[in-house]
């Protein structure tokens, strides 16, 4: 899946464990004056339907302020499902594995402690693969998708996505482009605008694979050969500048998502 730079998908990225969380020599100082998200609640409203859905994510931390467990609960039309994921780190503080009931994701890093490969296994069979490329400034510039054979034995390059930035110091991508398998056809373009505030997960010092934005997306414009889709995001913040409420409005279909965040502020 291609991961976008939206507030909601930042949590999706965390749940799917596509992140790097760095350790610190003085963890108390690192945590000072920061807020660590402990729960998120997303409510989805669809035009013409009374069947709204609600997703809850609860986060558990260790003494190094690393997320070590997430509990995801989804409720739709009276039915509730839940899933628990356990996260494991190496000695450098890099997330190396996330395990849920039937799915495991493993990560490979380069010498700069950035993820260069992500493999997903369902019932111990390779199910998903992404590879990541960075420029000399450490910005993500390409995500390569793979098509996996049914038995998990073969991974073939599929499509890929590139990322563009306004300068070499920002972590906020301004544009992503998705291409066909042969790289000859531009399938879609997505452009992003940001606020100047902290993201819900910024206290974790994330170096997420494709959600490295240091600020919150306020506008997202998706374009392909057939359509243009506009999504806007409005925020309410706590006294430390972290979002406590996000209203996502998809202007193409009229749907609305409201995200509520709860924090443990140090």
Buried (B, 14 or more C-beta within 10 A) or exposed (E): EBBBBBBBBBBBBBBBBBBBBBBEEEBEEBBEEBBBBBBBBBBBBBEEEEEBBBBBBBBBBEEBBBBBBBBBBBBEEEEEEEBBBBBBBEEEBBBBBBBBEEBBBBBEBEEEEBBBBBBBBEEEEBBBBBBBBBEEEEBBBBBBBBEBEEEBEEBEBBBBBBBBBEEEEBBBBBBBBBBEEEEEEBEBBBBBBBBEBBBBBBBBBBBBBBBBBBBBBBEBBBBEEEEEBEBBBEBEBBEBEBBBEBEBBBEEEEBBBBBBBBBBEB
